[in-house]
């Protein structure tokens, strides 16, 4: 009986993925590059400089070059590119299966692009780039590629300088760093005290030594090393990706960048304190020439201690988390993974070409919408006058000098005016008015600067202040206290205060909080074509010390809050007087 015919055995080549046409590769690369170059590299986007619009990438480059704390952002795209190049063998093995799910991701990115274009601010554009990259990868190459490139895409977030995070992350660490350093110095036998972000050598009344004689330091925002936190977080993310295997271990290393940065800065403060005691303040810190502080070589060396201590801690933590497997894990990204796509077919070029065309069309529509958007405004007029009144109801006032340190801390173009008031009953009020500049219209939160000045915020409460004409002023009340050392008896004492503040926009708009006035900036720029130039008014009243013999002492803080509300209601119409503003 003849043998039954057998089916031919398929060759291994029959299960290989289809080769991608070279022209398809080139078309996809050109489409993605065109979107990035035209929208983000060429199209004028924001007034990074007053009176002159620049593209997103040109403004970003100018910004990060201006601020030394953010210059690490320049190397992030290069690092991401190197990581992608190192995985090129693995990427070749992943099938090219674009998904239309990338279209809404890309469209969302283009919406944020227009949002920032209309509101004249760069942060939505940074998010737009991230979403555009993810959308194009998903739309053209597919979810397999997105999974392989996910860390590189996530790592790209370090490209963008997140200065608003300094308020919520870095600034609160400054007074905490000074406090921990003072405690360590006391443990080491060197009497020290801290007030806010300031660090002093303690007074010794018996020997006639005043506070700060041996050393007087400050955990300054610009040179404290705390702002290096974001660079250290970037390094910890990269180290975790290269050296660690477990997502849990990577997360632990990333989160520990914050305490490691604080530890590094404490080491820096200790070096400066001991250097000042042993060799003098001029050697350890530097010379002050007018209002300029010229750092010494020792001061610069101490700054490197932040990175030295933090990096040493990171590598030690890596060793603890993964131990002997670290060396093997470092080689993981140098080896090409086996092709997991065997037996899967690459989509037809016709479908992929349609997705490439969709990328170009979505970006093109966004550029057209931006071109048709009304952006004729620049910055609206100021809503307040810096000419503070010398009489507010029963209060008589006098203008007060703005210190050189306060001028140094202000951003470019920001103006500050201040006056002290006293009424017939002896009540004292301090009024400060801060007007934003032309380049940066938003203002920081008092919750950020007050701790740096030694104050501790006990409570933050929204209040409503009635104004003439039946209107209301929405504001925020802060209850404060600050501990200090009495110069006469050397004992620690506490002073208390009340601070009531609110933001004033260009059309008499008022906001009670920082985040509310930022949101109002975006919404009014988009829907009302108003680009506010904000001002912040602050009313401060010091609460009298508690006196057991005075039965009204327990109500002192409540009375101070009511006095602040009453003063705010009286002064608001005077500082927003249209006649005075027009004259300015």
Secondary structure, DSSP 8 states (H G I E B T S, - for coil): -----------GGGGS-----HHHHHHHHHHHHHHIIIIIIIS--EEEETTEEE-HHHHHHHHHHH-GGGTTHHHHHHHHHHHHHHTHHHHHTS-----THHHHHHHHHHHHHHHHHHHT-SHHHHHHHHHHHHHHIIIII-HHHHHHTHHHHHHGGGGS--THHIIIIIHHHHHHHHHHHHHHHHHTT--EEEETTEEEE--BGGGTB-TTSS-EEE--TTTSSGGGHHHHHHHHHHHHHHH---HHHHHHHHHTHHHHHHHHHHHHHHHHHHHHHHH-HHHHTEEEETTEEEE-HHHHHHHHHHHHHHHHHHHHHHHHHHTTHHHHHHTGGGS----TTTT-----HHHHHHHHHHHHHHHHHHHHHHHHS--------BSS-SS--SEETTEEEEE----HHHHHHS-TT-EEEEEEEE-TT--EEEEEEEE--SS------HHHHHHHTT-EEEEEEEEEEE-GGG-EEEEEEEEEEEEEE-TTT--EEEEEEEEEEEEE-TTS-EESSHHHHHHHHHHHHHHT----B-EEEEEEEEE----TT-TTGGGHHHHHHHHHHHHHHHHHHHHT-HHHHHH-
